[in-house]
């Protein structure tokens, strides 16, 4: 091999080595660029994720706040409806109490007209209330308390009451003592906030351990407690219509 061939072979080797070096340099450059891009994107993705999480958190807070406000408004509306129902029920109760007062005053209100037609008015009502109380107590001796205004009516019906009770209970006629302490008087403008009684009686055993409250006010309370669910149901149905 002469010098020219040797020189040519050396040049080929140099070109081959240079080409490999350039390719290796390109690989290193590409790899470095990829690593740089990955390293650059990581904080950006982390920041994006952080921003996305913060947005989702605030969005949930807004949804929760909207739901709370909705339920608060819904509850406020329900409270208003219930308050309106209570006001109406109380108005009905007051109207009924006035009619009961008319009964005991012998006035010809709606309830009094019905009672008078079917039972002979307030005196007959007192008679029935006392008999009913005696049947509940089933005591041979009772203490009867009524309004001072009603004492004469009560005394007028006592004999008939004793006879009817004895016949119904199949016992001897009971001893009925009219208490010297009276129930409060009827409600009036002069005594709006004090104790009052629209009529009726309270009977108790002689030792006072058993009491039967059969006043008109007590019976009104019983009727309203019993009918209140039905009244509220009717009012709710009318409000929804």
C-alpha positions as CSV (number, residue, x, y, z in Angstrom):
1,X,0.0,0.0,0.0
2,X,1.5,3.3,-1.1
3,X,1.3,6.6,0.7
4,X,-1.7,7.7,-1.3
5,X,-3.8,4.7,-0.3
6,X,-2.8,5.2,3.4
7,X,-3.8,8.8,3.2
8,X,-7.1,8.0,1.6
9,X,-7.9,5.3,4.2
10,X,-7.1,7.8,7.1
11,X,-9.4,10.4,5.6
12,X,-12.2,7.8,5.4
13,X,-11.7,6.9,9.1
14,X,-11.6,10.6,10.0
15,X,-15.0,11.2,8.2
16,X,-16.5,8.1,9.8
17,X,-15.4,9.2,13.3
18,X,-16.6,12.8,12.6
19,X,-20.0,11.5,11.4
20,X,-20.4,9.3,14.5
21,X,-19.4,12.3,16.7
22,X,-21.9,14.5,15.0
23,X,-24.7,11.9,15.4
24,X,-23.8,11.4,19.0
25,X,-23.8,15.2,19.5
26,X,-27.3,15.4,17.9
27,X,-28.6,12.7,20.2
28,X,-27.2,14.5,23.2
29,X,-28.7,17.7,22.0
30,X,-32.1,16.2,21.4
31,X,-32.1,14.4,24.7
32,X,-31.0,17.6,26.5
33,X,-33.8,19.5,24.8
34,X,-36.4,16.8,25.8
35,X,-35.2,16.9,29.4
36,X,-35.3,20.7,29.3
37,X,-38.8,20.7,28.0
38,X,-40.0,18.1,30.6
39,X,-38.3,20.1,33.4
40,X,-39.9,23.3,32.1
41,X,-43.4,21.8,31.7
42,X,-43.5,20.3,35.2
43,X,-43.8,23.5,37.2
44,X,-46.3,24.8,34.6
45,X,-48.5,21.6,34.9
46,X,-48.2,21.8,38.6
47,X,-49.3,25.5,38.5
48,X,-52.2,24.6,36.1
49,X,-53.3,21.8,38.4
50,X,-53.2,24.1,41.4
51,X,-55.2,26.7,39.6
52,X,-57.7,24.1,38.4
53,X,-58.1,22.7,42.0
54,X,-58.6,26.2,43.4
55,X,-61.3,26.9,40.7
56,X,-63.1,23.7,41.5
57,X,-62.9,24.5,45.3
58,X,-64.4,27.9,44.7
59,X,-67.1,26.5,42.4
60,X,-68.1,24.0,45.1
61,X,-68.2,26.9,47.6
62,X,-70.6,28.8,45.3
63,X,-72.8,25.7,44.8
64,X,-73.0,25.2,48.6
65,X,-73.7,28.9,49.2
66,X,-76.5,28.8,46.6
67,X,-78.0,25.6,48.2
68,X,-77.8,27.2,51.7
69,X,-79.5,30.4,50.4
70,X,-82.2,28.3,48.7
71,X,-83.0,26.3,51.7
72,X,-83.0,29.4,53.9
73,X,-85.5,31.1,51.6
74,X,-87.6,27.9,51.5
75,X,-87.6,27.6,55.3
76,X,-88.5,31.3,55.6
77,X,-91.4,30.7,53.3
78,X,-92.5,27.7,55.2
79,X,-92.3,29.6,58.5
80,X,-94.4,32.4,57.0
81,X,-97.0,29.9,55.9
82,X,-97.1,28.2,59.3
83,X,-97.3,31.6,61.0
84,X,-100.2,32.5,58.8
85,X,-101.9,29.2,59.5
86,X,-101.3,29.7,63.3
87,X,-102.8,33.2,63.0
88,X,-105.9,31.8,61.2
89,X,-106.3,29.0,63.7
90,X,-106.0,31.4,66.6
91,X,-108.6,33.6,64.9
92,X,-110.9,30.6,64.5
93,X,-110.4,29.7,68.2
94,X,-111.1,33.2,69.3
95,X,-114.3,33.3,67.3
96,X,-115.4,30.0,68.8
97,X,-114.6,31.2,72.3
98,X,-116.8,34.3,71.7
99,X,-119.6,32.0,70.6
100,X,-119.2,29.9,73.7
101,X,-119.3,33.1,75.8
102,X,-122.6,33.9,74.0
103,X,-123.9,30.5,75.1
104,X,-123.2,31.2,78.8
105,X,-124.6,34.7,78.4
106,X,-127.9,33.3,77.0
107,X,-127.4,35.3,73.8
108,X,-128.7,34.0,70.5
109,X,-125.4,33.4,68.7
110,X,-125.0,30.5,66.2
111,X,-123.9,27.9,68.8
112,X,-126.5,29.1,71.3
113,X,-129.2,28.8,68.8
114,X,-128.2,25.2,68.1
115,X,-127.9,24.4,71.8
116,X,-131.2,26.1,72.6
117,X,-133.0,24.2,69.9
118,X,-131.6,20.8,70.7
119,X,-130.8,20.9,74.5
120,X,-132.7,23.8,76.0
121,X,-129.9,26.3,76.2
122,X,-127.1,26.9,78.7
123,X,-129.0,25.5,81.7
124,X,-129.4,22.2,80.0
125,X,-125.8,22.3,78.9
126,X,-124.7,22.7,82.6
127,X,-127.0,19.8,83.5
128,X,-125.3,17.6,80.8
129,X,-121.8,18.7,81.8
130,X,-122.3,17.9,85.5
131,X,-123.8,14.4,84.6
132,X,-120.9,13.7,82.3
133,X,-118.4,14.7,85.0
134,X,-120.1,12.5,87.6
135,X,-120.0,9.5,85.3
136,X,-116.2,10.1,84.8
137,X,-115.5,10.5,88.5
138,X,-117.9,7.9,89.9
139,X,-117.6,9.3,93.4
140,X,-120.4,9.2,96.0
141,X,-119.5,12.7,97.1
142,X,-118.1,15.5,94.9
143,X,-117.2,19.1,95.1
144,X,-118.6,21.3,92.3
145,X,-117.1,24.6,91.3
146,X,-118.6,27.0,88.9
147,X,-118.7,30.7,88.2
148,X,-120.5,32.9,90.7
149,X,-122.7,34.0,87.9
150,X,-123.8,30.4,87.3
151,X,-124.5,29.3,90.9
152,X,-128.3,29.8,90.7
153,X,-128.4,27.8,87.4
154,X,-126.3,25.0,88.9
155,X,-128.5,24.8,92.0
156,X,-131.6,24.7,89.8
157,X,-130.4,21.6,87.9
158,X,-128.8,19.6,90.8
159,X,-131.8,17.5,91.6
160,X,-132.3,16.4,88.0
161,X,-128.6,15.8,87.7
162,X,-128.5,13.5,90.7
163,X,-131.5,11.5,89.4
164,X,-130.1,11.1,85.9
165,X,-126.7,10.1,87.2
166,X,-128.1,7.6,89.7
167,X,-130.2,6.0,87.0
168,X,-127.4,5.8,84.4
169,X,-124.7,4.6,86.9
170,X,-127.2,2.4,88.8
171,X,-126.0,3.8,92.1
172,X,-127.4,6.0,94.9
173,X,-127.8,9.7,94.3
174,X,-124.4,11.4,95.0
175,X,-123.8,14.2,97.4
176,X,-122.9,17.3,95.4
177,X,-121.4,20.2,97.4
178,X,-121.3,23.6,95.5
179,X,-117.9,25.1,96.4
180,X,-117.9,28.6,97.9
181,X,-114.8,29.3,95.8
182,X,-115.8,30.1,92.3
183,X,-114.3,29.8,88.9
184,X,-113.1,33.1,87.3
185,X,-115.7,35.3,85.7
186,X,-116.3,35.6,81.9
187,X,-113.6,37.4,80.0
188,X,-114.2,41.1,79.6
189,X,-112.6,44.4,78.6
190,X,-111.9,45.2,82.2
191,X,-110.1,41.9,82.8
192,X,-108.4,41.1,79.5
193,X,-105.2,39.6,80.9
194,X,-106.5,38.0,84.1
195,X,-107.9,34.5,84.5
196,X,-111.3,34.0,83.0
197,X,-113.9,31.2,82.3
198,X,-116.5,31.2,79.6
199,X,-118.8,28.8,81.5
200,X,-119.1,25.1,82.5
201,X,-118.0,23.4,85.7
202,X,-115.2,21.7,87.5
203,X,-115.9,18.6,89.6
204,X,-113.5,16.9,92.1
205,X,-113.5,14.1,94.5
206,X,-113.9,15.2,98.1
207,X,-110.2,14.7,98.8
208,X,-109.3,16.7,95.7
209,X,-107.2,13.9,94.2
210,X,-109.4,13.3,91.2
211,X,-110.5,16.4,89.1
212,X,-112.7,16.6,86.1
213,X,-112.4,19.9,84.3
214,X,-115.5,20.3,82.2
215,X,-115.5,24.1,81.5
216,X,-116.4,25.4,78.0
217,X,-112.8,26.6,77.7
218,X,-111.4,23.2,78.5
219,X,-113.7,21.5,76.0
220,X,-112.8,24.0,73.4
221,X,-109.1,23.2,73.9
222,X,-109.8,19.5,73.6
223,X,-111.7,20.0,70.4
224,X,-109.0,22.2,68.9
225,X,-106.2,19.8,69.8
226,X,-108.2,17.0,68.2
227,X,-109.2,18.9,65.1
228,X,-105.9,20.8,64.6
229,X,-104.2,18.3,62.3
230,X,-107.4,18.2,60.1
231,X,-107.6,22.0,60.1
232,X,-103.9,22.4,59.2
233,X,-104.4,19.8,56.4
234,X,-107.3,21.8,55.0
235,X,-105.3,25.0,55.2
236,X,-102.2,23.4,53.5
237,X,-104.5,22.0,50.7
238,X,-106.0,25.5,50.1
239,X,-102.5,27.1,50.1
240,X,-101.2,24.6,47.5
241,X,-104.3,25.0,45.3
